[in-house]
Amino acid sequence: MNQLNRELSPGHVLYGVEAKAVAKATNRDDVLLELYDHSKSLAVVHLTWSKKVQADPCWPTVRFFATWDDWVRDRLIPDSAEFRE
């Protein structure tokens, strides 16, 4: 979470959102966040690993998921299939 907080600018969709990191992809810079008090339950964030706030609020990129089932179906299964290839 420290890295995410370093990168978020005030205009980013996750700026000020309370979240907990629950998983990290080992083959890319993606982190799965559980979100609190947000319309979506989960977000996958692609960190830039820069040491500063991103000037463009589109970075780091984020993809939201309403439920764990959505994340499993739309992200975990496709990613694991890709990883096995």
ChimeraX attribute file (.defattr): number of C-alpha atoms within 10 A of each C-alpha:
attribute: neighborCount
match mode: 1-to-1
recipient: residues
	/A:1	10
	/A:2	6
	/A:3	14
	/A:4	19
	/A:5	13
	/A:6	14
	/A:7	22
	/A:8	23
	/A:9	20
	/A:10	14
	/A:11	14
	/A:12	19
	/A:13	15
	/A:14	20
	/A:15	14
	/A:16	12
	/A:17	12
	/A:18	12
	/A:19	18
	/A:20	14
	/A:21	16
	/A:22	10
	/A:23	12
	/A:24	15
	/A:25	12
	/A:26	8
	/A:27	7
	/A:28	9
	/A:29	13
	/A:30	19
	/A:31	21
	/A:32	21
	/A:33	20
	/A:34	20
	/A:35	19
	/A:36	13
	/A:37	9
	/A:38	13
	/A:39	10
	/A:40	13
	/A:41	17
	/A:42	24
	/A:43	23
	/A:44	22
	/A:45	21
	/A:46	19
	/A:47	18
	/A:48	16
	/A:49	12
	/A:50	12
	/A:51	9
	/A:52	13
	/A:53	17
	/A:54	18
	/A:55	13
	/A:56	12
	/A:57	17
	/A:58	13
	/A:59	19
	/A:60	22
	/A:61	15
	/A:62	17
	/A:63	12
	/A:64	17
	/A:65	19
	/A:66	13
	/A:67	14
	/A:68	13
	/A:69	11
	/A:70	13
	/A:71	19
	/A:72	13
	/A:73	12
	/A:74	12
	/A:75	14
	/A:76	14
	/A:77	12
	/A:78	11
	/A:79	13
	/A:80	10
	/A:81	9
	/A:82	9
	/A:83	9
	/A:84	6
	/A:85	5
